[in-house]
Structures are given as structure tokens and as C-alpha cells.
Amino acid sequence: MEKTKLELIVGLFVLIGIVCLGYLSIKLGKLEVIGGDRYEVEAPFNSASGLKPGATVEIAGVEVGRVKSIVLKNDQAIVRLAVQNSIQLYSDTFASIKTRGIIGEKFLALSPGGGGDPLQAGGTIRDTESGLDLEELVSQYVHGKVK
């Protein structure tokens, strides 16, 4: 009887530890288990070089969403964004791919506009700017093609 009670307490302790570990993994990894309070919009780019799914979406330096996926369609990179429901985007929103520091990670910066119609879930951000490709600039400089 004493051994069964001890095994039950140890098993319960291990179970609580596993649940806590799972919770911390989800929170620290910024994963979403269920859909969350976000809506999705798309943005076409000529080049999404360096941008990866899971990258942050920011407005004025504040994280408001994540990049869900990047697919190729009609020779353009279609970036699908998941933005918080509390953030209202408009049809004149401007999206650009930026880099943290000189060689840091890429993220998507949004300038929400405000003069257009509200952008609904599944809508498209038409005004986009691809990121600066540092390797291409260095290559142009080395081969003397910079004006």
C-alpha cells in the first residue's frame, strides 16, 4: 500500500511537470495551439528573399502578427499574414520587408494608412516593397554596375 501511494505521488508530479513544460514551450515559442484572435490577409511581393514563415509583423516597432506562409503565384511571392483582430488595416496599408540591423533577421513592417476602406479577412495589401538584398548590392559594387 505504501509503495502504491508513493508511485501515485511520483506519477502525479511527473504529469504536472510535463504539462508545465508543454505550456512553457508554447508560450516561449510563440506558437498558437488554436486559431487565436487573428485574421489573415495577403501581400504580393516581387521578392520575399530572406523572409520566413513565423517572422514577425510589426506596426511602429510593435509586434501585431506573424507571417503564416509564403507561396509563389504568377511570378510573385504571396505572403500570408496573421494579424491581431484588435488591429484594423485599410486598403491603403503599405507593407515592406525590413531587416533588423545590417545582417539581422527579416520581418514585415506595416504602415496601416487610414484613408481607404477597412481590409477584411482574406483581403490583399496592394502596396508592397521588397526587402533590400545586401548580396545583390555588393555584387553590383564589385562588378562596377553601381551608378
MDTraj code that builds the backbone (N, CA, C; nanometers):
import mdtraj as md
import numpy as np

residues = "MET GLU LYS THR LYS LEU GLU LEU ILE VAL GLY LEU PHE VAL LEU ILE GLY ILE VAL CYS LEU GLY TYR LEU SER ILE LYS LEU GLY LYS LEU GLU VAL ILE GLY GLY ASP ARG TYR GLU VAL GLU ALA PRO PHE ASN SER ALA SER GLY LEU LYS PRO GLY ALA THR VAL GLU ILE ALA GLY VAL GLU VAL GLY ARG VAL LYS SER ILE VAL LEU LYS ASN ASP GLN ALA ILE VAL ARG LEU ALA VAL GLN ASN SER ILE GLN LEU TYR SER ASP THR PHE ALA SER ILE LYS THR ARG GLY ILE ILE GLY GLU LYS PHE LEU ALA LEU SER PRO GLY GLY GLY GLY ASP PRO LEU GLN ALA GLY GLY THR ILE ARG ASP THR GLU SER GLY LEU ASP LEU GLU GLU LEU VAL SER GLN TYR VAL HIS GLY LYS VAL LYS".split()
xyz = np.array([
    [0.0824, -0.1204, 0.0000],
    [0.0000, 0.0000, 0.0000],
    [0.0863, 0.1260, 0.0000],
    [0.1912, 0.1233, 0.0823],
    [0.2815, 0.2384, 0.0924],
    [0.3525, 0.2622, -0.0412],
    [0.3934, 0.1550, -0.1091],
    [0.4631, 0.1663, -0.2377],
    [0.3694, 0.2217, -0.3458],
    [0.2439, 0.1806, -0.3483],
    [0.1463, 0.2292, -0.4455],
    [0.1209, 0.3784, -0.4274],
    [0.1127, 0.4218, -0.3028],
    [0.0896, 0.5640, -0.2736],
    [0.2080, 0.6473, -0.3218],
    [0.3292, 0.6005, -0.2975],
    [0.4491, 0.6713, -0.3415],
    [0.4547, 0.6790, -0.4944],
    [0.4235, 0.5685, -0.5618],
    [0.4234, 0.5677, -0.7086],
    [0.3181, 0.6636, -0.7650],
    [0.2023, 0.6724, -0.7014],
    [0.0968, 0.7633, -0.7446],
    [0.1405, 0.9089, -0.7302],
    [0.2055, 0.9428, -0.6197],
    [0.2534, 1.0796, -0.5981],
    [0.3614, 1.1150, -0.6998],
    [0.4552, 1.0246, -0.7234],
    [0.5615, 1.0495, -0.8227],
    [0.5008, 1.0644, -0.9619],
    [0.4050, 0.9795, -0.9969],
    [0.3389, 0.9891, -1.1279],
    [0.2663, 1.1209, -1.1452],
    [0.1968, 1.1663, -1.0411],
    [0.1272, 1.2945, -1.0455],
    [0.2260, 1.4095, -1.0620],
    [0.3379, 1.4042, -0.9900],
    [0.4423, 1.5060, -1.0004],
    [0.4992, 1.5118, -1.1424],
    [0.5259, 1.3969, -1.2023],
    [0.5780, 1.3907, -1.3396],
    [0.4755, 1.4473, -1.4386],
    [0.3477, 1.4138, -1.4202],
    [0.2420, 1.4640, -1.5078],
    [0.2324, 1.6161, -1.5007],
    [0.2381, 1.6731, -1.3807],
    [0.2347, 1.8193, -1.3646],
    [0.3565, 1.8822, -1.4323],
    [0.4721, 1.8185, -1.4186],
    [0.5933, 1.8692, -1.4830],
    [0.5821, 1.8701, -1.6348],
    [0.5237, 1.7664, -1.6923],
    [0.5069, 1.7587, -1.8380],
    [0.4097, 1.8666, -1.8859],
    [0.3011, 1.8878, -1.8143],
    [0.2046, 1.9919, -1.8513],
    [0.2709, 2.1295, -1.8456],
    [0.3481, 2.1566, -1.7411],
    [0.4181, 2.2853, -1.7301],
    [0.5197, 2.3033, -1.8424],
    [0.5914, 2.1985, -1.8758],
    [0.6891, 2.2044, -1.9846],
    [0.6204, 2.2336, -2.1182],
    [0.5066, 2.1685, -2.1433],
    [0.4306, 2.1956, -2.2659],
    [0.3821, 2.3393, -2.2719],
    [0.3308, 2.3898, -2.1610],
    [0.2826, 2.5284, -2.1555],
    [0.3958, 2.6265, -2.1847],
    [0.5115, 2.6071, -2.1205],
    [0.6254, 2.6962, -2.1433],
    [0.6757, 2.6881, -2.2874],
    [0.6753, 2.5699, -2.3445],
    [0.7196, 2.5547, -2.4838],
    [0.6307, 2.6336, -2.5788],
    [0.5014, 2.6277, -2.5555],
    [0.4078, 2.7006, -2.6424],
    [0.4224, 2.8510, -2.6232],
    [0.4305, 2.8974, -2.4991],
    [0.4411, 3.0403, -2.4716],
    [0.5732, 3.0993, -2.5188],
    [0.6838, 3.0327, -2.4860],
    [0.8152, 3.0857, -2.5254],
    [0.8396, 3.0734, -2.6750],
    [0.7826, 2.9709, -2.7373],
    [0.7971, 2.9539, -2.8813],
    [0.6983, 3.0366, -2.9607],
    [0.6091, 3.1065, -2.8905],
    [0.5060, 3.1902, -2.9520],
    [0.4248, 3.1120, -3.0544],
    [0.3904, 2.9890, -3.0192],
    [0.3091, 2.9054, -3.1062],
    [0.1622, 2.9267, -3.0740],
    [0.0778, 2.8963, -3.1696],
    [-0.0658, 2.9020, -3.1484],
    [-0.1208, 2.7609, -3.1566],
    [-0.1843, 2.7182, -3.0499],
    [-0.2426, 2.5849, -3.0488],
    [-0.3759, 2.5875, -3.1223],
    [-0.4561, 2.6873, -3.0945],
    [-0.5852, 2.7053, -3.1601],
    [-0.5747, 2.8343, -3.2402],
    [-0.6611, 2.8548, -3.3382],
    [-0.6566, 2.9693, -3.4282],
    [-0.6208, 3.1022, -3.3660],
    [-0.6629, 3.1295, -3.2432],
    [-0.6296, 3.2551, -3.1788],
    [-0.7202, 3.3669, -3.2265],
    [-0.6895, 3.4866, -3.1823],
    [-0.7698, 3.6034, -3.2172],
    [-0.7032, 3.6817, -3.3294],
    [-0.6863, 3.6172, -3.4425],
    [-0.6180, 3.6779, -3.5565],
    [-0.6985, 3.6584, -3.6850],
    [-0.6762, 3.7478, -3.7800],
    [-0.7334, 3.7308, -3.9129],
    [-0.6198, 3.7359, -4.0144],
    [-0.6428, 3.6747, -4.1295],
    [-0.5369, 3.6626, -4.2290],
    [-0.5615, 3.7537, -4.3487],
    [-0.4520, 3.8130, -4.3977],
    [-0.4530, 3.8928, -4.5204],
    [-0.3313, 3.8506, -4.6026],
    [-0.3313, 3.8865, -4.7304],
    [-0.2208, 3.8527, -4.8200],
    [-0.1520, 3.9794, -4.8686],
    [-0.0243, 3.9638, -4.9056],
    [0.0520, 4.0742, -4.9630],
    [0.1450, 4.0177, -5.0705],
    [0.1328, 4.0646, -5.1967],
    [0.2223, 4.0164, -5.3027],
    [0.3527, 4.0974, -5.3057],
    [0.4656, 4.0280, -5.3188],
    [0.5972, 4.0922, -5.3271],
    [0.6696, 4.0411, -5.4508],
    [0.7522, 4.1266, -5.5115],
    [0.8363, 4.0827, -5.6226],
    [0.9426, 3.9864, -5.5731],
    [0.9898, 4.0081, -5.4494],
    [1.0875, 3.9189, -5.3883],
    [1.0649, 3.9167, -5.2378],
    [1.0576, 3.7965, -5.1814],
    [1.0455, 3.7803, -5.0366],
    [1.1717, 3.7142, -4.9833],
    [1.2838, 3.7441, -5.0456],
    [1.4112, 3.6835, -5.0108],
    [1.4449, 3.7069, -4.8632],
    [1.4718, 3.5986, -4.7922],
    [1.5114, 3.6070, -4.6521],
    [1.3964, 3.6058, -4.5529],
    [1.2750, 3.6354, -4.5989],
    [1.1588, 3.6333, -4.5102],
    [1.1126, 3.4896, -4.4939],
    [1.0823, 3.4508, -4.3714],
    [1.0443, 3.3127, -4.3441],
    [0.9105, 3.3067, -4.2717],
    [0.8363, 3.1971, -4.2899],
    [0.7148, 3.1805, -4.2103],
    [0.7493, 3.1854, -4.0613],
    [0.6667, 3.2548, -3.9856],
    [0.6927, 3.2730, -3.8435],
    [0.7582, 3.4054, -3.8112],
    [0.8035, 3.4782, -3.9148],
    [0.8637, 3.6098, -3.8924],
    [0.7578, 3.7052, -3.8367],
    [0.8034, 3.8048, -3.7641],
    [0.7094, 3.8979, -3.7020],
    [0.6550, 3.9982, -3.8026],
    [0.5327, 4.0437, -3.7743],
    [0.4698, 4.1529, -3.8478],
    [0.4571, 4.2669, -3.7475],
    [0.5098, 4.3843, -3.7826],
    [0.5139, 4.4952, -3.6883],
    [0.4519, 4.6216, -3.7454],
    [0.3947, 4.7004, -3.6553],
    [0.3496, 4.8363, -3.6859],
    [0.4158, 4.9255, -3.5830],
    [0.4926, 5.0238, -3.6286],
    [0.5638, 5.1171, -3.5414],
    [0.6520, 5.0443, -3.4403],
    [0.7129, 4.9325, -3.4805],
    [0.8031, 4.8582, -3.3944],
    [0.7354, 4.7656, -3.2952],
    [0.6021, 4.7570, -3.2985],
    [0.5279, 4.6713, -3.2069],
    [0.4760, 4.5504, -3.2836],
    [0.4997, 4.4305, -3.2286],
    [0.4546, 4.3082, -3.2947],
    [0.3022, 4.2999, -3.2923],
    [0.2424, 4.2843, -3.4126],
    [0.0968, 4.2737, -3.4244],
    [0.0540, 4.1457, -3.4955],
    [0.1501, 4.0625, -3.5345],
    [0.1148, 3.9394, -3.6042],
    [0.2369, 3.8613, -3.6464],
    [0.2114, 3.7603, -3.7287],
    [0.3159, 3.6705, -3.7777],
    [0.2934, 3.6386, -3.9241],
    [0.4017, 3.6045, -3.9945],
    [0.3929, 3.5559, -4.1317],
    [0.3514, 3.4098, -4.1243],
    [0.2388, 3.3741, -4.1871],
    [0.1884, 3.2367, -4.1836],
    [0.2535, 3.1506, -4.2914],
    [0.2589, 3.2033, -4.4143],
    [0.3155, 3.1239, -4.5234],
    [0.3606, 3.2152, -4.6361],
    [0.4473, 3.1598, -4.7208],
    [0.4948, 3.2305, -4.8405],
    [0.4868, 3.1320, -4.9557],
    [0.4110, 3.1691, -5.0605],
    [0.3972, 3.0817, -5.1768],
    [0.4238, 3.1615, -5.3037],
    [0.4600, 3.0904, -5.4100],
    [0.4840, 3.1524, -5.5395],
    [0.3579, 3.1424, -5.6236],
    [0.3132, 3.2577, -5.6773],
    [0.1942, 3.2602, -5.7614],
    [0.2128, 3.3677, -5.8683],
    [0.2083, 3.3268, -5.9943],
    [0.2252, 3.4193, -6.1073],
    [0.3531, 3.5018, -6.0953],
    [0.4642, 3.4371, -6.0678],
    [0.5959, 3.5007, -6.0560],
    [0.6035, 3.6041, -5.9449],
    [0.5180, 3.5949, -5.8455],
    [0.5248, 3.6823, -5.7287],
    [0.5194, 3.5971, -5.6028],
    [0.5836, 3.6469, -5.4979],
    [0.5770, 3.5808, -5.3678],
    [0.4537, 3.6337, -5.2953],
    [0.3600, 3.5454, -5.2649],
    [0.2398, 3.5842, -5.1917],
    [0.2636, 3.5498, -5.0445],
    [0.2705, 3.6551, -4.9622],
    [0.2953, 3.6390, -4.8195],
    [0.1612, 3.6464, -4.7473],
    [0.1307, 3.5435, -4.6703],
    [0.0050, 3.5383, -4.5938],
    [0.0360, 3.5757, -4.4500],
    [-0.0330, 3.6779, -4.3984],
    [-0.0090, 3.7314, -4.2646],
    [-0.1255, 3.7006, -4.1722],
    [-0.0961, 3.6720, -4.0476],
    [-0.1988, 3.6585, -3.9444],
    [-0.1821, 3.7788, -3.8517],
    [-0.2815, 3.8685, -3.8530],
    [-0.2760, 3.9936, -3.7769],
    [-0.3805, 3.9893, -3.6657],
    [-0.3471, 4.0469, -3.5515],
    [-0.4385, 4.0500, -3.4374],
    [-0.5703, 4.1175, -3.4755],
    [-0.6808, 4.0643, -3.4225],
    [-0.8134, 4.1210, -3.4503],
    [-0.8264, 4.2656, -3.4044],
    [-0.7513, 4.3029, -3.3020],
    [-0.7616, 4.4392, -3.2493],
    [-0.6973, 4.5429, -3.3412],
    [-0.6215, 4.4987, -3.4405],
    [-0.5536, 4.5891, -3.5342],
    [-0.6378, 4.6011, -3.6612],
    [-0.6775, 4.7223, -3.6949],
    [-0.7560, 4.7460, -3.8164],
    [-0.6642, 4.7929, -3.9286],
    [-0.6587, 4.7174, -4.0374],
    [-0.5824, 4.7555, -4.1555],
    [-0.6788, 4.8105, -4.2601],
    [-0.6271, 4.8953, -4.3472],
    [-0.7091, 4.9579, -4.4509],
    [-0.6539, 4.9243, -4.5891],
    [-0.7320, 4.9536, -4.6910],
    [-0.6926, 4.9179, -4.8278],
    [-0.5671, 4.9925, -4.8734],
    [-0.5324, 5.1034, -4.8067],
    [-0.4108, 5.1759, -4.8435],
    [-0.2927, 5.1431, -4.7516],
    [-0.2997, 5.0287, -4.6816],
    [-0.1889, 4.9833, -4.5971],
    [-0.0670, 4.9548, -4.6841],
    [0.0512, 4.9912, -4.6337],
    [0.1770, 4.9701, -4.7049],
    [0.2582, 4.8661, -4.6287],
    [0.3044, 4.7609, -4.6973],
    [0.3837, 4.6538, -4.6351],
    [0.5234, 4.6519, -4.6960],
    [0.6244, 4.6442, -4.6101],
    [0.7615, 4.6355, -4.6601],
    [0.8417, 4.5364, -4.5772],
    [0.9344, 4.4695, -4.6450],
    [1.0215, 4.3723, -4.5788],
    [1.1442, 4.4480, -4.5294],
    [1.1705, 4.4378, -4.4000],
    [1.2826, 4.5088, -4.3371],
    [1.3773, 4.4087, -4.2731],
    [1.4968, 4.4564, -4.2392],
    [1.5979, 4.3744, -4.1736],
    [1.6366, 4.4392, -4.0414],
    [1.6477, 4.3586, -3.9362],
    [1.6968, 4.4094, -3.8078],
    [1.8482, 4.4211, -3.8168],
    [1.8987, 4.5413, -3.8060],
    [2.0425, 4.5630, -3.8160],
    [2.0912, 4.5426, -3.9582],
    [2.2199, 4.5204, -3.9715],
    [2.2780, 4.5050, -4.1050],
    [2.2537, 4.3651, -4.1606],
    [2.2769, 4.2627, -4.0796],
    [2.2604, 4.1254, -4.1278],
    [2.1641, 4.0472, -4.0385],
    [2.0714, 4.1156, -3.9755],
    [1.9771, 4.0505, -3.8849],
    [1.8643, 3.9806, -3.9579],
    [1.7689, 3.9335, -3.8782],
    [1.6547, 3.8611, -3.9341],
    [1.5603, 3.9567, -4.0066],
    [1.4839, 3.9034, -4.0985],
    [1.3871, 3.9821, -4.1746],
    [1.2524, 3.9807, -4.1034],
    [1.1800, 4.0907, -4.1152],
    [1.0447, 4.0994, -4.0624],
    [0.9619, 4.1855, -4.1558],
    [0.8329, 4.1865, -4.1360],
    [0.7425, 4.2623, -4.2216],
    [0.6921, 4.3839, -4.1447],
    [0.7150, 4.5028, -4.1985],
    [0.6691, 4.6264, -4.1360],
    [0.5457, 4.6766, -4.2105],
    [0.4420, 4.7099, -4.1354],
    [0.3189, 4.7617, -4.1935],
    [0.3006, 4.9074, -4.1559],
    [0.2550, 4.9845, -4.2519],
    [0.2111, 5.1215, -4.2276],
    [0.0614, 5.1207, -4.2582],
    [-0.0249, 5.1272, -4.1541],
    [-0.1666, 5.0967, -4.1719],
    [-0.2486, 5.1938, -4.2552],
    [-0.1985, 5.3088, -4.2887],
    [-0.2788, 5.4007, -4.3685],
    [-0.3965, 5.4526, -4.2891],
    [-0.5116, 5.4562, -4.3481],
    [-0.6312, 5.5019, -4.2781],
    [-0.7272, 5.5741, -4.3700],
    [-0.6853, 5.6004, -4.4928],
    [-0.7711, 5.6720, -4.5856],
    [-0.8601, 5.5827, -4.6692],
    [-0.8316, 5.4546, -4.6706],
    [-0.9079, 5.3627, -4.7549],
    [-1.0171, 5.2912, -4.6777],
    [-1.0736, 5.1911, -4.7436],
    [-1.1756, 5.1082, -4.6797],
    [-1.1079, 5.0074, -4.5866],
    [-1.1769, 4.9657, -4.4796],
    [-1.1193, 4.8636, -4.3910],
    [-1.0912, 4.7341, -4.4676],
    [-0.9767, 4.6721, -4.4404],
    [-0.9368, 4.5476, -4.5049],
    [-0.9982, 4.4311, -4.4284],
    [-1.0729, 4.3480, -4.4976],
    [-1.1400, 4.2336, -4.4351],
    [-1.0484, 4.1117, -4.4356],
    [-1.0847, 4.0110, -4.3571],
    [-1.0095, 3.8852, -4.3548],
    [-1.0066, 3.8270, -4.4963],
    [-0.8891, 3.7839, -4.5398],
    [-0.8729, 3.7299, -4.6742],
    [-0.8431, 3.8379, -4.7766],
    [-0.8380, 3.9642, -4.7346],
    [-0.8099, 4.0754, -4.8249],
    [-0.6641, 4.0791, -4.8676],
    [-0.6318, 4.1738, -4.9559],
    [-0.4965, 4.1851, -5.0100],
    [-0.4406, 4.3246, -4.9871],
    [-0.3185, 4.3299, -4.9361],
    [-0.2453, 4.4558, -4.9243],
    [-0.1767, 4.4774, -5.0585],
    [-0.2156, 4.5803, -5.1294],
    [-0.1655, 4.6011, -5.2654],
    [-0.0308, 4.6746, -5.2710],
    [-0.0082, 4.7666, -5.1796],
    [0.1153, 4.8457, -5.1803],
    [0.2231, 4.7743, -5.0996],
    [0.3237, 4.7212, -5.1698],
    [0.4299, 4.6464, -5.1028],
    [0.5665, 4.6907, -5.1533],
    [0.6679, 4.6655, -5.0706],
    [0.8056, 4.6969, -5.1065],
    [0.8930, 4.5797, -5.0635],
    [0.9635, 4.5199, -5.1574],
    [1.0512, 4.4070, -5.1261],
    [1.1708, 4.4544, -5.0456],
    [1.2333, 4.3614, -4.9751],
    [1.3490, 4.3949, -4.8924],
    [1.4725, 4.4242, -4.9750],
    [1.5663, 4.4917, -4.9119],
    [1.6931, 4.5242, -4.9741],
    [1.7818, 4.4002, -4.9705],
    [1.8326, 4.3583, -5.0859],
    [1.9175, 4.2400, -5.0930],
    [2.0635, 4.2838, -5.0876],
    [2.1253, 4.2653, -4.9710],
    [2.2621, 4.3101, -4.9481],
    [2.3610, 4.2398, -5.0411],
    [2.3412, 4.1110, -5.0654],
    [2.4318, 4.0365, -5.1540],
    [2.4287, 4.0922, -5.2959],
    [2.3094, 4.1290, -5.3424],
    [2.2971, 4.1847, -5.4772],
    [2.3684, 4.3200, -5.4867],
    [2.3563, 4.4021, -5.3837],
    [2.4236, 4.5323, -5.3834],
    [2.5754, 4.5166, -5.3849],
    [2.6268, 4.4238, -5.3047],
    [2.7710, 4.4003, -5.3013],
    [2.8178, 4.3488, -5.4367],
    [2.7410, 4.2590, -5.4966],
    [2.7767, 4.2054, -5.6280],
    [2.7814, 4.3162, -5.7333],
    [2.6831, 4.4068, -5.7304],
    [2.6832, 4.5175, -5.8259],
    [2.8029, 4.6092, -5.8044],
    [2.8385, 4.6326, -5.6787],
    [2.9518, 4.7184, -5.6482],
    [3.0816, 4.6550, -5.6959],
    [3.0986, 4.5263, -5.6707],
    [3.2215, 4.4546, -5.7093],
    [3.2364, 4.4531, -5.8606],
    [3.1255, 4.4349, -5.9335],
    [3.1336, 4.4269, -6.0788],
    [3.1165, 4.5625, -6.1470],
    [3.1162, 4.6702, -6.0697],
    [3.1140, 4.8051, -6.1246],
    [2.9843, 4.8465, -6.1888],
    [2.8707, 4.7920, -6.1448],
    [2.7429, 4.8251, -6.2042],
    [2.6633, 4.9254, -6.1206],
    [2.7233, 4.9797, -6.0152],
    [2.6550, 5.0766, -5.9308],
    [2.6679, 5.2141, -5.9941],
    [2.5571, 5.2869, -5.9987],
    [2.5591, 5.4208, -6.0607],
    [2.5775, 5.5264, -5.9560],
])
top = md.Topology()
chain = top.add_chain()
for i, resn in enumerate(residues, 1):
    res = top.add_residue(resn, chain, resSeq=i)
    for name in ("N", "CA", "C"):
        top.add_atom(name, md.element.get_by_symbol(name[0]), res)
traj = md.Trajectory(xyz[None], top)
